[in-house]
């Protein structure tokens, strides 16, 4: 087997894993879910879902990955040879590649808006909806930005685990947190700050419905990058002294704090402009917010200019940290199982994702007439990965760790061979065996059949 790298420090472990979890879903999807589902009540339910579902599933991925220090497919083959369980590893690698193909397109949008913002192209008199639609339907602009973004990720991946993923995680995660801090402070000066914070912090339980609970479970599951092969692969680079439970809790805390703080950035801006709703949906980031930033800081244009630029840098950094973790599972598998150099393996993944990514991008423009099941290729990739493969992968991970793996092996991994005192091991095992798989199964059924 090819030589494997390892993370060099505990800080590197936490920041790399947190970088995998912190992505566009935190800055984009989480505020959208909060806006659509009543504010603080959704956040409280989301926190419960992170604790009772997210952390147990994350620890389970860590157990699988570190137990044999192998890529995601090989680890299942070693732990359960000659059984159907290996489909869990295949799912992890496949879905990471599948998601990455369209993720680089959205990430390319963030790169474009970062450049446009600092180039002062997002002026106050622009029709942002027409601007966005013209850009995404262009046959070449989104592709160029996606390729540039992909090459940025490629440069990091080919450098390896310590010199690439860990080094850049230590650089980008503090930058990301610093930018969040600056933007939160800037949001204090907005006229809608009090109303926005109230919306986030005052729960309205009258709006809580079973649908909102399912949305919170789904957001917790997707926000933490579970069942994508990312955390399992990263855990294969963990050292023997890494505290899996503590790492999972630290990653979940960072991920949740980033998501909530992004709400402190976005909602004061939204409530500062009359006529703008908190539940604008995905268009909030690329259509509504440029308009909001210009109006909210119309008295001090330079602040609005900097605020807008920093916001899209934040979005770009979050995309980069997650993109690294999507690239790595596929690269590690090809590198180790196909016995190719890491550089060549990374190039195969990069080129493959670019080719399919181009097809996804064109499907929103000149190829929009070619649809499968009423969906363009971009939407199809999103639907198949998010609605079908990820939930199934999550269920497989829970059942594999909860029922298939020897309980002593799981205990040894969680407690570092008995050197750590884990008081809640039985609770963890109960959550993995029963609560998490049942909750994911309900989401899976709801997303497919009750829409």
Beta strands, then each sheet from edge to edge (+ up, - down):
end
